[in-house]
Amino acid sequence: MVDYSRFSQVKYFQYEPPDEYRRDYFIDEFNKISHSIDLLSGEYYPRRSVSDAKTTDYTATIFDDIILANGTLTINLYTASGGTDGTGNIANEGRRIVIKNIGANTVTVDPSGSETIDGASTKDLTAQYESLQLVSDGANWWII
């Protein structure tokens, strides 16, 4: 829930529209104000979370944004599809995840089941500080 009291100092001067545009104008103004409050509160564009450095095999969850890996290990990705929501949209389509190798060993990124990363069954991060940013298209993972 947004704490709107934090925005009481914001001054907003409203322009009075002609009668024929009044309804559309107010809807547009409401949307602008609502979007601004979301931006200021951090709820519309939340901060990305960084996990503690993983040192053993780890299975990513939808709550992981950035995974730091240190050692020879495998990061197992969650499914790229994730099923569908109530409106028929693929739940994990468009999700992004970043994996970074902060150690000197090999980190293997393994998608779920028969899913692929740019057509490959796994992706290895062999160099220290090498990273991989992935996005789901609802069926597979793609490097971006």
VODREN-583499 format. One record per atom (N, C-alpha, C): residue in three letters; atom name; x, y, z. Coordinates in pm, 1 decimal, always signed. Example, Ala and Ser with C-alpha at 12.3 -4.5 7.8 and 13.67 -1.06 7.14 Angstrom:
<recs>
REC   code   site       east      north         up
REC    ALA      N    +1319.0     -569.0     +780.0
REC    ALA     CA    +1230.0     -450.0     +780.0
REC    ALA      C    +1320.0     -330.0     +780.0
REC    SER      N    +1285.0     -225.0     +708.0
REC    SER     CA    +1367.0     -106.0     +714.0
REC    SER      C    +1290.0       +3.0     +787.0
</recs>
This chain:
<recs>
REC   code   site       east      north         up
REC    MET      N      +84.4     -117.9       +0.0
REC    MET     CA       +0.0       +0.0       +0.0
REC    MET      C      +88.4     +123.6       +0.0
REC    VAL      N      +56.0     +219.2      -82.5
REC    VAL     CA     +133.7     +341.9      -92.1
REC    VAL      C      +95.3     +437.2      +20.5
REC    ASP      N     +195.1     +492.7      +86.2
REC    ASP     CA     +172.5     +591.8     +191.1
REC    ASP      C     +166.1     +729.4     +123.7
REC    TYR      N      +46.7     +775.2      +91.4
REC    TYR     CA      +29.7     +899.6      +17.4
REC    TYR      C      +63.9    +1023.3     +100.6
REC    SER      N      +71.5    +1008.8     +230.7
REC    SER     CA     +103.3    +1124.6     +314.7
REC    SER      C     +243.3    +1177.6     +286.3
REC    ARG      N     +331.0    +1092.7     +230.4
REC    ARG     CA     +466.9    +1137.0     +198.2
REC    ARG      C     +469.3    +1238.2      +83.7
REC    PHE      N     +358.8    +1248.8      +12.1
REC    PHE     CA     +355.8    +1335.6     -105.0
REC    PHE      C     +272.0    +1460.6      -83.7
REC    SER      N     +245.2    +1495.5      +40.6
REC    SER     CA     +160.3    +1610.8      +70.1
REC    SER      C     +224.0    +1743.1      +27.9
REC    GLN      N     +356.5    +1746.5      +15.5
REC    GLN     CA     +424.0    +1870.5      -22.1
REC    GLN      C     +419.3    +1895.3     -173.4
REC    VAL      N     +375.2    +1797.0     -251.5
REC    VAL     CA     +370.3    +1812.5     -396.5
REC    VAL      C     +256.4    +1906.5     -433.3
REC    LYS      N     +288.9    +2012.2     -505.5
REC    LYS     CA     +188.1    +2109.4     -550.2
REC    LYS      C     +147.7    +2076.0     -692.5
REC    TYR      N      +19.9    +2073.8     -716.0
REC    TYR     CA      -30.8    +2040.4     -847.6
REC    TYR      C     -137.8    +2141.8     -884.4
REC    PHE      N     -113.2    +2216.8     -989.9
REC    PHE     CA     -208.0    +2317.7    -1034.6
REC    PHE      C     -281.3    +2263.8    -1155.8
REC    GLN      N     -410.0    +2259.9    -1144.6
REC    GLN     CA     -490.4    +2196.8    -1247.2
REC    GLN      C     -543.6    +2299.5    -1347.1
REC    TYR      N     -538.5    +2263.1    -1471.5
REC    TYR     CA     -594.7    +2342.0    -1580.7
REC    TYR      C     -739.6    +2297.8    -1600.1
REC    GLU      N     -830.6    +2390.5    -1622.5
REC    GLU     CA     -972.3    +2358.0    -1642.7
REC    GLU      C     -996.9    +2333.3    -1791.4
REC    PRO      N    -1031.4    +2211.4    -1830.9
REC    PRO     CA    -1049.7    +2179.7    -1972.8
REC    PRO      C    -1187.3    +2222.9    -2023.8
REC    PRO      N    -1201.3    +2234.8    -2155.3
REC    PRO     CA    -1334.5    +2260.4    -2212.3
REC    PRO      C    -1428.5    +2143.8    -2181.0
REC    ASP      N    -1556.7    +2169.4    -2174.4
REC    ASP     CA    -1653.7    +2067.5    -2133.9
REC    ASP      C    -1648.4    +1940.5    -2217.4
REC    GLU      N    -1626.0    +1951.7    -2348.7
REC    GLU     CA    -1628.6    +1832.2    -2433.9
REC    GLU      C    -1509.9    +1738.3    -2408.2
REC    TYR      N    -1404.5    +1789.4    -2345.7
REC    TYR     CA    -1287.8    +1706.5    -2316.3
REC    TYR      C    -1272.1    +1676.5    -2167.4
REC    ARG      N    -1365.5    +1721.5    -2087.6
REC    ARG     CA    -1351.1    +1714.3    -1942.1
REC    ARG      C    -1325.0    +1570.6    -1892.6
REC    ARG      N    -1405.3    +1473.6    -1934.2
REC    ARG     CA    -1390.5    +1336.9    -1885.0
REC    ARG      C    -1254.4    +1279.8    -1920.9
REC    ASP      N    -1214.0    +1288.9    -2048.3
REC    ASP     CA    -1085.0    +1235.1    -2091.2
REC    ASP      C     -969.3    +1307.1    -2022.1
REC    TYR      N     -985.6    +1436.1    -2002.7
REC    TYR     CA     -880.1    +1514.4    -1937.3
REC    TYR      C     -856.7    +1466.0    -1795.4
REC    PHE      N     -964.0    +1446.5    -1720.0
REC    PHE     CA     -949.1    +1405.3    -1581.5
REC    PHE      C     -894.6    +1262.8    -1569.1
REC    ILE      N     -932.8    +1176.8    -1658.9
REC    ILE     CA     -877.6    +1041.3    -1658.4
REC    ILE      C     -727.1    +1047.2    -1685.1
REC    ASP      N     -687.8    +1128.1    -1784.1
REC    ASP     CA     -546.2    +1142.5    -1816.7
REC    ASP      C     -468.2    +1203.2    -1700.2
REC    GLU      N     -524.0    +1304.5    -1636.1
REC    GLU     CA     -456.5    +1367.7    -1522.3
REC    GLU      C     -442.6    +1271.0    -1405.8
REC    PHE      N     -547.7    +1193.7    -1380.9
REC    PHE     CA     -540.6    +1094.5    -1274.3
REC    PHE      C     -428.2     +994.6    -1302.2
REC    ASN      N     -420.5     +947.3    -1427.1
REC    ASN     CA     -317.1     +850.5    -1462.3
REC    ASN      C     -177.4     +909.3    -1446.6
REC    LYS      N     -158.2    +1036.7    -1482.7
REC    LYS     CA      -26.6    +1100.8    -1467.1
REC    LYS      C      +12.2    +1111.3    -1320.0
REC    ILE      N      -82.1    +1154.8    -1237.9
REC    ILE     CA      -54.1    +1169.4    -1094.7
REC    ILE      C      -26.3    +1033.0    -1033.3
REC    SER      N     -107.4     +935.1    -1065.4
REC    SER     CA      -91.4     +801.2    -1010.5
REC    SER      C      +44.2     +742.8    -1049.4
REC    HIS      N      +83.8     +760.2    -1175.1
REC    HIS     CA     +212.6     +709.2    -1222.2
REC    HIS      C     +328.2     +779.7    -1150.8
REC    SER      N     +317.3     +909.7    -1131.0
REC    SER     CA     +422.1     +985.0    -1060.9
REC    SER      C     +438.5     +936.4     -917.6
REC    ILE      N     +327.7     +911.6     -851.2
REC    ILE     CA     +334.2     +862.3     -713.4
REC    ILE      C     +397.5     +723.4     -710.5
REC    ASP      N     +362.1     +639.2     -807.2
REC    ASP     CA     +423.9     +507.0     -814.5
REC    ASP      C     +574.3     +517.9     -832.9
REC    LEU      N     +617.8     +608.0     -919.8
REC    LEU     CA     +761.3     +626.5     -942.4
REC    LEU      C     +831.9     +672.1     -816.0
REC    LEU      N     +773.2     +768.2     -747.2
REC    LEU     CA     +835.1     +821.7     -626.4
REC    LEU      C     +837.9     +719.4     -513.5
REC    SER      N     +737.9     +636.4     -506.5
REC    SER     CA     +730.3     +540.9     -396.3
REC    SER      C     +811.9     +415.4     -420.8
REC    GLY      N     +858.3     +395.0     -545.2
REC    GLY     CA     +937.1     +277.4     -575.7
REC    GLY      C     +854.4     +151.9     -594.0
REC    GLU      N     +722.6     +164.0     -598.6
REC    GLU     CA     +638.7      +45.3     -612.5
REC    GLU      C     +615.3       +8.2     -757.9
REC    TYR      N     +626.5     +102.7     -848.0
REC    TYR     CA     +606.1      +72.6     -989.1
REC    TYR      C     +735.5      +20.8    -1050.8
REC    TYR      N     +848.6      +78.3    -1009.9
REC    TYR     CA     +979.8      +34.5    -1055.1
REC    TYR      C    +1059.7       -9.0     -932.7
REC    PRO      N    +1033.5     -128.8     -883.1
REC    PRO     CA    +1101.2     -170.5     -759.9
REC    PRO      C    +1250.8     -190.3     -780.7
REC    ARG      N    +1324.8     -177.6     -672.3
REC    ARG     CA    +1468.5     -203.8     -677.9
REC    ARG      C    +1490.3     -350.9     -705.8
REC    ARG      N    +1596.2     -381.1     -776.7
REC    ARG     CA    +1629.3     -520.6     -804.3
REC    ARG      C    +1704.5     -578.1     -686.2
REC    SER      N    +1671.0     -700.0     -651.1
REC    SER     CA    +1735.0     -762.3     -535.7
REC    SER      C    +1858.1     -841.2     -578.9
REC    VAL      N    +1963.1     -832.4     -499.6
REC    VAL     CA    +2086.9     -906.6     -523.3
REC    VAL      C    +2097.6    -1012.5     -414.6
REC    SER      N    +2115.5    -1136.3     -456.7
REC    SER     CA    +2125.7    -1245.2     -359.7
REC    SER      C    +2264.3    -1246.5     -296.8
REC    ASP      N    +2274.9    -1315.0     -183.8
REC    ASP     CA    +2407.1    -1343.3     -127.8
REC    ASP      C    +2481.0    -1431.4     -227.5
REC    ALA      N    +2613.1    -1426.3     -226.5
REC    ALA     CA    +2691.4    -1508.1     -319.6
REC    ALA      C    +2662.9    -1655.8     -295.8
REC    LYS      N    +2628.4    -1725.5     -403.1
REC    LYS     CA    +2600.8    -1868.7     -395.3
REC    LYS      C    +2732.2    -1944.1     -411.9
REC    THR      N    +2756.3    -2042.9     -326.3
REC    THR     CA    +2879.7    -2121.4     -332.4
REC    THR      C    +2852.3    -2269.0     -358.3
REC    THR      N    +2725.4    -2307.3     -359.1
REC    THR     CA    +2685.1    -2444.2     -392.8
REC    THR      C    +2574.4    -2436.0     -496.8
REC    ASP      N    +2542.2    -2549.3     -558.7
REC    ASP     CA    +2435.9    -2552.1     -659.3
REC    ASP      C    +2311.4    -2483.4     -603.9
REC    TYR      N    +2243.8    -2408.3     -690.9
REC    TYR     CA    +2131.0    -2327.0     -646.2
REC    TYR      C    +2022.1    -2329.9     -751.5
REC    THR      N    +1898.3    -2337.0     -708.2
REC    THR     CA    +1783.5    -2328.2     -798.6
REC    THR      C    +1720.6    -2191.0     -782.4
REC    ALA      N    +1721.1    -2115.3     -890.6
REC    ALA     CA    +1666.9    -1979.4     -889.3
REC    ALA      C    +1515.5    -1983.0     -871.1
REC    THR      N    +1461.7    -1876.0     -813.5
REC    THR     CA    +1317.6    -1860.4     -800.1
REC    THR      C    +1276.4    -1732.5     -872.3
REC    ILE      N    +1148.3    -1711.4     -884.1
REC    ILE     CA    +1100.7    -1589.7     -951.2
REC    ILE      C    +1134.0    -1464.6     -871.1
REC    PHE      N    +1175.6    -1481.2     -746.3
REC    PHE     CA    +1211.0    -1366.9     -662.6
REC    PHE      C    +1357.0    -1327.1     -677.2
REC    ASP      N    +1434.6    -1405.5     -750.4
REC    ASP     CA    +1574.9    -1372.7     -775.2
REC    ASP      C    +1584.5    -1279.1     -894.5
REC    ASP      N    +1651.2    -1167.3     -875.3
REC    ASP     CA    +1677.0    -1074.8     -986.0
REC    ASP      C    +1821.5    -1087.3    -1032.0
REC    ILE      N    +1913.8    -1083.0     -936.4
REC    ILE     CA    +2056.5    -1090.0     -965.2
REC    ILE      C    +2116.6    -1196.3     -874.2
REC    ILE      N    +2183.3    -1292.2     -934.6
REC    ILE     CA    +2245.9    -1399.7     -858.3
REC    ILE      C    +2396.7    -1388.9     -875.5
REC    LEU      N    +2468.0    -1380.0     -763.8
REC    LEU     CA    +2613.9    -1380.8     -763.9
REC    LEU      C    +2658.7    -1522.7     -732.3
REC    ALA      N    +2749.6    -1576.0     -813.7
REC    ALA     CA    +2795.5    -1713.6     -794.8
REC    ALA      C    +2946.1    -1714.5     -776.2
REC    ASN      N    +2992.5    -1791.3     -677.3
REC    ASN     CA    +3135.0    -1797.9     -646.0
REC    ASN      C    +3172.9    -1943.5     -623.4
REC    GLY      N    +3241.6    -2003.0     -720.7
REC    GLY     CA    +3283.0    -2142.1     -709.5
REC    GLY      C    +3235.5    -2221.3     -829.5
REC    THR      N    +3269.1    -2348.3     -830.9
REC    THR     CA    +3222.5    -2436.9     -937.2
REC    THR      C    +3085.3    -2487.1     -896.4
REC    LEU      N    +2983.3    -2438.8     -964.2
REC    LEU     CA    +2845.9    -2472.7     -927.0
REC    LEU      C    +2751.9    -2456.7    -1044.9
REC    THR      N    +2629.8    -2501.7    -1026.2
REC    THR     CA    +2525.8    -2491.1    -1128.5
REC    THR      C    +2411.8    -2406.6    -1074.0
REC    ILE      N    +2368.3    -2311.1    -1155.0
REC    ILE     CA    +2249.0    -2232.5    -1124.6
REC    ILE      C    +2136.6    -2289.5    -1211.7
REC    ASN      N    +2037.0    -2349.5    -1148.5
REC    ASN     CA    +1922.1    -2404.1    -1220.4
REC    ASN      C    +1814.6    -2296.8    -1229.0
REC    LEU      N    +1771.4    -2267.1    -1349.7
REC    LEU     CA    +1669.4    -2163.7    -1369.7
REC    LEU      C    +1529.6    -2221.4    -1347.4
REC    TYR      N    +1437.5    -2134.7    -1308.5
REC    TYR     CA    +1296.9    -2174.5    -1302.3
REC    TYR      C    +1242.5    -2181.0    -1444.2
REC    THR      N    +1126.0    -2237.5    -1461.1
REC    THR     CA    +1070.1    -2254.5    -1594.3
REC    THR      C    +1044.9    -2120.4    -1662.7
REC    ALA      N    +1072.7    -2115.0    -1791.1
REC    ALA     CA    +1053.9    -1991.7    -1867.4
REC    ALA      C     +905.8    -1960.6    -1888.7
REC    SER      N     +820.6    -2062.7    -1883.1
REC    SER     CA     +678.4    -2038.4    -1906.2
REC    SER      C     +604.2    -2009.1    -1776.5
REC    GLY      N     +613.8    -2095.6    -1679.8
REC    GLY     CA     +547.2    -2073.6    -1551.8
REC    GLY      C     +397.2    -2089.9    -1556.8
REC    GLY      N     +345.2    -2150.7    -1662.3
REC    GLY     CA     +200.1    -2166.0    -1672.3
REC    GLY      C     +134.0    -2036.2    -1716.4
REC    THR      N       +3.9    -2029.4    -1703.9
REC    THR     CA      -69.4    -1909.5    -1743.8
REC    THR      C     -146.4    -1853.5    -1625.8
REC    ASP      N     -167.1    -1722.4    -1629.8
REC    ASP     CA     -247.0    -1659.8    -1524.5
REC    ASP      C     -394.4    -1667.5    -1562.7
REC    GLY      N     -478.5    -1604.3    -1487.3
REC    GLY     CA     -622.9    -1610.9    -1509.4
REC    GLY      C     -670.2    -1551.2    -1640.8
REC    THR      N     -588.6    -1466.9    -1703.5
REC    THR     CA     -628.4    -1404.2    -1829.7
REC    THR      C     -564.2    -1471.1    -1950.0
REC    GLY      N     -491.2    -1580.6    -1928.3
REC    GLY     CA     -430.0    -1653.1    -2039.3
REC    GLY      C     -289.4    -1607.8    -2072.9
REC    ASN      N     -235.1    -1511.7    -1998.9
REC    ASN     CA      -97.9    -1467.2    -2023.4
REC    ASN      C       +0.5    -1567.4    -1964.1
REC    ILE      N     +114.2    -1585.0    -2031.4
REC    ILE     CA     +218.0    -1674.0    -1980.0
REC    ILE      C     +284.8    -1603.5    -1862.3
REC    ALA      N     +283.9    -1668.8    -1745.8
REC    ALA     CA     +322.9    -1604.2    -1620.4
REC    ALA      C     +466.7    -1553.2    -1618.9
REC    ASN      N     +562.4    -1628.1    -1672.8
REC    ASN     CA     +702.5    -1586.4    -1663.8
REC    ASN      C     +754.5    -1518.5    -1789.8
REC    GLU      N     +669.7    -1497.7    -1887.7
REC    GLU     CA     +712.8    -1430.1    -2009.7
REC    GLU      C     +757.5    -1287.5    -1976.2
REC    GLY      N     +877.5    -1251.1    -2020.7
REC    GLY     CA     +929.7    -1117.3    -1995.4
REC    GLY      C    +1012.6    -1106.1    -1869.1
REC    ARG      N    +1015.6    -1208.8    -1786.4
REC    ARG     CA    +1099.1    -1204.3    -1665.5
REC    ARG      C    +1246.1    -1201.1    -1703.2
REC    ARG      N    +1321.1    -1124.9    -1625.1
REC    ARG     CA    +1465.6    -1114.1    -1647.0
REC    ARG      C    +1539.6    -1164.5    -1524.7
REC    ILE      N    +1657.3    -1219.6    -1549.8
REC    ILE     CA    +1744.0    -1263.5    -1441.7
REC    ILE      C    +1888.6    -1241.3    -1485.2
REC    VAL      N    +1971.8    -1200.4    -1391.7
REC    VAL     CA    +2113.8    -1178.2    -1417.9
REC    VAL      C    +2193.6    -1272.2    -1329.0
REC    ILE      N    +2289.6    -1341.0    -1389.8
REC    ILE     CA    +2379.5    -1428.2    -1314.6
REC    ILE      C    +2521.5    -1379.4    -1340.0
REC    LYS      N    +2598.1    -1361.1    -1232.4
REC    LYS     CA    +2735.5    -1311.9    -1244.6
REC    LYS      C    +2829.6    -1405.9    -1171.2
REC    ASN      N    +2937.8    -1442.7    -1240.4
REC    ASN     CA    +3042.1    -1526.3    -1182.0
REC    ASN      C    +3143.5    -1434.7    -1114.9
REC    ILE      N    +3145.8    -1433.9     -981.9
REC    ILE     CA    +3240.2    -1345.8     -911.8
REC    ILE      C    +3365.6    -1420.7     -869.0
REC    GLY      N    +3371.5    -1550.8     -900.3
REC    GLY     CA    +3488.7    -1631.2     -864.9
REC    GLY      C    +3568.1    -1667.7     -988.9
REC    ALA      N    +3671.1    -1748.3     -969.8
REC    ALA     CA    +3759.7    -1788.0    -1079.5
REC    ALA      C    +3719.8    -1922.6    -1140.2
REC    ASN      N    +3616.5    -1987.1    -1088.4
REC    ASN     CA    +3574.7    -2118.4    -1136.8
REC    ASN      C    +3460.4    -2106.8    -1236.9
REC    THR      N    +3414.3    -2219.9    -1286.3
REC    THR     CA    +3307.7    -2223.2    -1387.0
REC    THR      C    +3170.8    -2231.4    -1321.5
REC    VAL      N    +3082.0    -2143.3    -1365.0
REC    VAL     CA    +2942.4    -2145.5    -1321.2
REC    VAL      C    +2858.9    -2189.6    -1441.1
REC    THR      N    +2781.4    -2295.4    -1423.1
REC    THR     CA    +2695.0    -2346.6    -1529.7
REC    THR      C    +2552.7    -2301.0    -1502.9
REC    VAL      N    +2490.5    -2242.9    -1604.6
REC    VAL     CA    +2351.0    -2200.0    -1594.8
REC    VAL      C    +2267.6    -2301.1    -1673.6
REC    ASP      N    +2173.3    -2363.2    -1605.8
REC    ASP     CA    +2096.0    -2472.5    -1663.5
REC    ASP      C    +1946.9    -2438.8    -1661.5
REC    PRO      N    +1885.9    -2422.4    -1779.1
REC    PRO     CA    +1741.8    -2394.6    -1782.2
REC    PRO      C    +1660.5    -2517.4    -1740.4
REC    SER      N    +1536.2    -2495.2    -1712.0
REC    SER     CA    +1446.3    -2600.9    -1665.4
REC    SER      C    +1410.3    -2696.8    -1779.5
REC    GLY      N    +1416.1    -2826.1    -1751.1
REC    GLY     CA    +1372.0    -2928.4    -1847.5
REC    GLY      C    +1440.9    -2916.9    -1982.2
REC    SER      N    +1360.6    -2913.8    -2089.8
REC    SER     CA    +1415.2    -2907.6    -2225.5
REC    SER      C    +1429.2    -2763.6    -2275.8
REC    GLU      N    +1407.9    -2667.0    -2190.2
REC    GLU     CA    +1423.4    -2526.4    -2231.5
REC    GLU      C    +1569.3    -2498.1    -2264.6
REC    THR      N    +1591.0    -2391.8    -2341.1
REC    THR     CA    +1726.4    -2358.8    -2385.0
REC    THR      C    +1760.9    -2214.0    -2353.9
REC    ILE      N    +1889.5    -2184.3    -2361.4
REC    ILE     CA    +1941.0    -2047.1    -2353.9
REC    ILE      C    +2002.9    -2018.1    -2489.5
REC    ASP      N    +1940.9    -1933.0    -2568.1
REC    ASP     CA    +1985.6    -1905.8    -2706.0
REC    ASP      C    +2009.1    -2035.2    -2784.7
REC    GLY      N    +1923.4    -2133.9    -2765.5
REC    GLY     CA    +1933.2    -2259.9    -2838.1
REC    GLY      C    +2023.0    -2364.0    -2774.0
REC    ALA      N    +2099.9    -2327.6    -2672.8
REC    ALA     CA    +2190.6    -2422.2    -2607.1
REC    ALA      C    +2125.3    -2479.6    -2480.7
REC    SER      N    +2162.3    -2603.2    -2448.0
REC    SER     CA    +2101.6    -2667.3    -2330.9
REC    SER      C    +2154.4    -2610.2    -2199.7
REC    THR      N    +2278.3    -2558.5    -2196.8
REC    THR     CA    +2334.5    -2490.2    -2080.0
REC    THR      C    +2425.1    -2377.6    -2127.7
REC    LYS      N    +2462.1    -2292.5    -2035.5
REC    LYS     CA    +2556.8    -2184.1    -2065.5
REC    LYS      C    +2657.3    -2179.3    -1952.4
REC    ASP      N    +2786.3    -2178.4    -1987.3
REC    ASP     CA    +2892.6    -2173.1    -1887.4
REC    ASP      C    +2950.6    -2033.0    -1878.5
REC    LEU      N    +2968.7    -1986.9    -1755.2
REC    LEU     CA    +3040.2    -1861.8    -1729.1
REC    LEU      C    +3177.0    -1904.0    -1675.9
REC    THR      N    +3279.0    -1892.9    -1759.4
REC    THR     CA    +3410.3    -1946.0    -1724.0
REC    THR      C    +3506.3    -1840.6    -1671.4
REC    ALA      N    +3485.8    -1715.9    -1708.7
REC    ALA     CA    +3578.1    -1609.4    -1667.4
REC    ALA      C    +3525.7    -1539.6    -1542.3
REC    GLN      N    +3618.6    -1500.1    -1456.3
REC    GLN     CA    +3579.5    -1423.6    -1338.7
REC    GLN      C    +3517.5    -1291.8    -1383.5
REC    TYR      N    +3409.3    -1252.7    -1319.8
REC    TYR     CA    +3331.7    -1131.1    -1345.0
REC    TYR      C    +3249.5    -1136.4    -1473.9
REC    GLU      N    +3243.6    -1252.2    -1537.3
REC    GLU     CA    +3156.9    -1267.9    -1653.9
REC    GLU      C    +3012.0    -1272.9    -1605.6
REC    SER      N    +2921.4    -1212.9    -1681.3
REC    SER     CA    +2781.0    -1214.2    -1640.4
REC    SER      C    +2691.8    -1252.1    -1757.6
REC    LEU      N    +2570.4    -1285.8    -1723.7
REC    LEU     CA    +2473.3    -1330.9    -1821.3
REC    LEU      C    +2338.9    -1270.6    -1783.9
REC    GLN      N    +2280.7    -1192.6    -1873.9
REC    GLN     CA    +2148.4    -1136.5    -1849.7
REC    GLN      C    +2052.3    -1208.0    -1942.4
REC    LEU      N    +1948.7    -1268.2    -1882.9
REC    LEU     CA    +1854.4    -1349.5    -1958.4
REC    LEU      C    +1713.3    -1293.1    -1948.1
REC    VAL      N    +1634.5    -1317.1    -2053.4
REC    VAL     CA    +1492.5    -1282.8    -2051.9
REC    VAL      C    +1415.0    -1403.0    -2105.9
REC    SER      N    +1299.1    -1426.7    -2048.3
REC    SER     CA    +1214.0    -1537.1    -2090.8
REC    SER      C    +1114.9    -1489.0    -2196.2
REC    ASP      N    +1096.3    -1570.2    -2301.3
REC    ASP     CA     +991.4    -1539.8    -2400.2
REC    ASP      C     +867.5    -1624.1    -2375.1
REC    GLY      N     +865.5    -1693.1    -2261.3
REC    GLY     CA     +751.8    -1778.5    -2226.8
REC    GLY      C     +773.8    -1923.3    -2265.4
REC    ALA      N     +882.0    -1951.2    -2340.0
REC    ALA     CA     +912.3    -2089.3    -2378.1
REC    ALA      C    +1059.3    -2122.8    -2353.9
REC    ASN      N    +1148.1    -2025.1    -2375.1
REC    ASN     CA    +1291.7    -2043.4    -2359.4
REC    ASN      C    +1353.3    -1916.9    -2303.2
REC    TRP      N    +1484.4    -1923.3    -2276.5
REC    TRP     CA    +1559.6    -1807.9    -2225.5
REC    TRP      C    +1647.2    -1752.3    -2336.1
REC    TRP      N    +1660.6    -1619.9    -2337.7
REC    TRP     CA    +1741.9    -1551.7    -2438.9
REC    TRP      C    +1839.7    -1459.4    -2371.6
REC    ILE      N    +1963.5    -1456.8    -2423.4
REC    ILE     CA    +2065.0    -1364.8    -2371.6
REC    ILE      C    +2038.4    -1227.2    -2428.5
REC    ILE      N    +2038.2    -1126.7    -2342.3
REC    ILE     CA    +2018.2     -988.7    -2390.8
REC    ILE      C    +2136.6     -902.7    -2352.0
</recs>
